[in-house]
Amino acid sequence: MSLDDRIDTATDRRRTAQRAALLDAASEMLMRGGPDAISLRKLASNVGTSTMAVYTAFGGKEGLIAALFEEAFDRLSTAQNSVPRDKEPLVWLANLGRAYRRFALENPSYYALMISVTMPVNETVRHEHPDYSTPPARAISRHSSYQNLLEAIQACVEEGSMPADIHPAMIADAFWATVHGLCSLELAGFYRSADDAGEGFALTCSAVLKGLLTPKGLVKLEALASAGLMA
């Protein structure tokens, strides 16, 4: 590698690190005070850079907020992609749920952004416009983190643990809503302790899973649990 190449690589690394620092700081601002709380000048000062550097990286406040949403879902995808695709799809599915919770607890400010995507919208755009541009929540189903969940559900259907007469996306939606709601409650301080939150998460996810399994799936779930593979 030439000297110029090494310099370019070092510069790229600094830019990447600075961009990550700006996003982390901005996510905290957004969580605490909403979009109005984001000041590009204050953000640059907090990270130890210039306002021009923020404009160069994101093009302005709107670009910064868009990048924050993208970063939130990218981090969730990284967490989901770290889960091995177990040969038993029920184990894979359970592990995806736990990975979702870990992401939420480790990235509370970014998770707050994801919650904001699912806030109420006007009834006229809630169901009548099928395009994915409005409302933003519809775009979740196109994201790789959702697709991982959907693939695990499809594997359960193909294996016979889940019914073939229910569209896999409907089952995936049920699981997504379950873990999303539980994590939102936990981060909002609903539970008295982390242990209570963990037990509540396990209990609710287990109940939803059992309710969507075929008789074959229930038998397999019991066997996997007895073998300690669903803990």
N, C-alpha and C positions, 0 to 999 in steps of 0.2 A: 504493500500500500504506500502510495506516494505521500509526501508531506502535505500537499494540498488536499488529498483525500482524507487524511487524518484530521486536518483542520475542519473540513466540511462535516465530518462525522461528529466531532466534538461540538460544533456549532448546532447541529441538528439535535444532539442530546440536550444541550442547554435550552433550546427552544421547546423541546418536548417537556422537559422538567418544569420550565416556566409556565407553559400552557396548563399543565396539570395543577400547579400551585394556584394559578389564577382561577381555575374552575373550582377547586376545593374552597377557596376563600369566597368566591361568588355564591357557591351553593349554601354556605353558612349565612350569608347576607339574605339570600332569597328565602331561606327557611324561617329566619327570624322576623323579617319585615315585608316579604313579598317583593314584587318587581320594583316598587318605588324605593325600596331600601338599597338598591344597587346603585352605587355611585362609582363610575369608572375611575375617577380621580382617587377616591378613597381605596378602591380595590387595588389600584396600581401601587399606592403608598403602602398598603398592608403587605404586599408581596415584595416590595422593594424594587419596583421597576417604574417605567414611565407610562403615562396615559397613552402615548403613541404606540407603545408596545401592545397595549390591550387592543387598540384599533387595528394594528397590524395582524394580530392573531385572530380576531373575531369580527372585525368590520364595524363594531359598535355594540350598543346594548342589546339590540334585538338578536344579533348574531351570537352574542354571548349566551343569552337565555336559550336559544336554539341548541347551542353546543352543550349546555348543561343537561338538557333533556336527553340528547344523544349519548352523553357520557353516562348518565344514570342507567339507561338501558344496556349500554355496552358493558358496564360493570356487572349488571345482572347476567348478561350472556356469558361473561367470563366465569362467573360463579357456577352457572348451569353447565357450561362446557367442561368444567373440571370434574363433573360427576361421571364416573365410568358407566358405560352402557352395559349394565349387568345382563347376563344371559337370562335372568329372570326379570321380565319387564315390571313386575310388581315391586321388586326391590329397587329397580331403576327409578320408578315413579316416586317411591317413598323418599329416596335420596334427593331427588329434584326438589321435593317439598322442603326438606331440611336445608338444602342449599339456598333456597329462596329466603328462608328465615334468617340464615346466617348473613346473607347479603344485606337484608334490611337492618339488622342489628349493627353491622359493621359500617354501614353507609347511611346513617339516619337522615342526613341533609339531602342526599340524592334520592332516598326513598320518599322523602317529603315531596319532591318534585313529581314523582310517579303518582303519588296520591292526588296531587293537584290535577293531573290529567283526567282523573275519574270523578271530578267534582260535577255537580249537576249542571246541565245545559238547558237551553230553551227547548220546550216540547216540540217545536217545529223542526228542529234539527236532530232530535233524539232518535227518531226512527224513520223519518220520511226521506232522508237523503242517504242512499247506500254508498256513496263515494267515501273514501278513507280520509279525505281532507278535513271534513267536519262531521262530528266533533273529533278532537284529537284521540279520545279513548279508542276509537275504532282501529287506529293504526297499531295498537298493541298486538293484534292478531297476526300482523305481518312481521313482527319482530322475531329474531332468532330465538330469544328466550322463550317466547310462547310456542314457537315451532318445536323446540326441544320437548316441551311438555306434550304437545300434540303427537309427536312421534312415539313417545312412551305410551300414550293412550292407545294409539293405533297398534302398537306391538301387543298390548294387553288384549285388544279385540281379536287380533289374528291368532293369538295363543289360546283364546277361548275363555280368558278370565273375565272379560267384559262383554256385554251383549252386542251383537252385530246389528241389531235393529235400532240402535241409537247412534246418531251421527257422532263420530269421535270428537268433533269440535264442540258439541254440546257438553260432553263429559269434560273436556279440557276446560271449558268456560267455568264449569262448576268447581273444579279444583283450583283454578286461578282465583276465582272469587273467594274461595274459602281461605287460602293462604294469604291473599291480599288483605282481606278483612281482619284476620287474626293478627297479622303483623302490624297493621294500622292501629289496632287496639292496644297491642303491647307497647308500641312506641309512644302512644298517647298517655301511657301510665294507667291503663285500665286494670292491670293485674297488680296484686299486692307485692309480688316478688317475682324474680326471674324464674324460680322453680315453678310457681303457679302458672306463669306464662308458658313455660315449656310443657307442663302437664296438660294445660288447656289446648295447646297446639296439637300435641300427640293424640289426645282424646277426640277432638273434633275432626282431625284429618282421618283418623281411623274409622270414625263413624260414617263419614262421607264415603270413604273408600268401600266399606262393607256394603253400604246401600247401593252401590253401583256394580257390584260383582255378580257374576253368574254363580250357580251352585258349584261349578268346577273351580271358579275363582276363589270362592269362600274356603273350599277345601285346601287349595294351594296356599292361601294366605295363612291359614292355621298351621300348615306344615312349615312354612317359612318362618313364622313367628316362633314356633317351637324350636326351630334350629337357631334362633337368635339373629336371623337375617333381616328382620324388620325393625330392629331397635333403633 
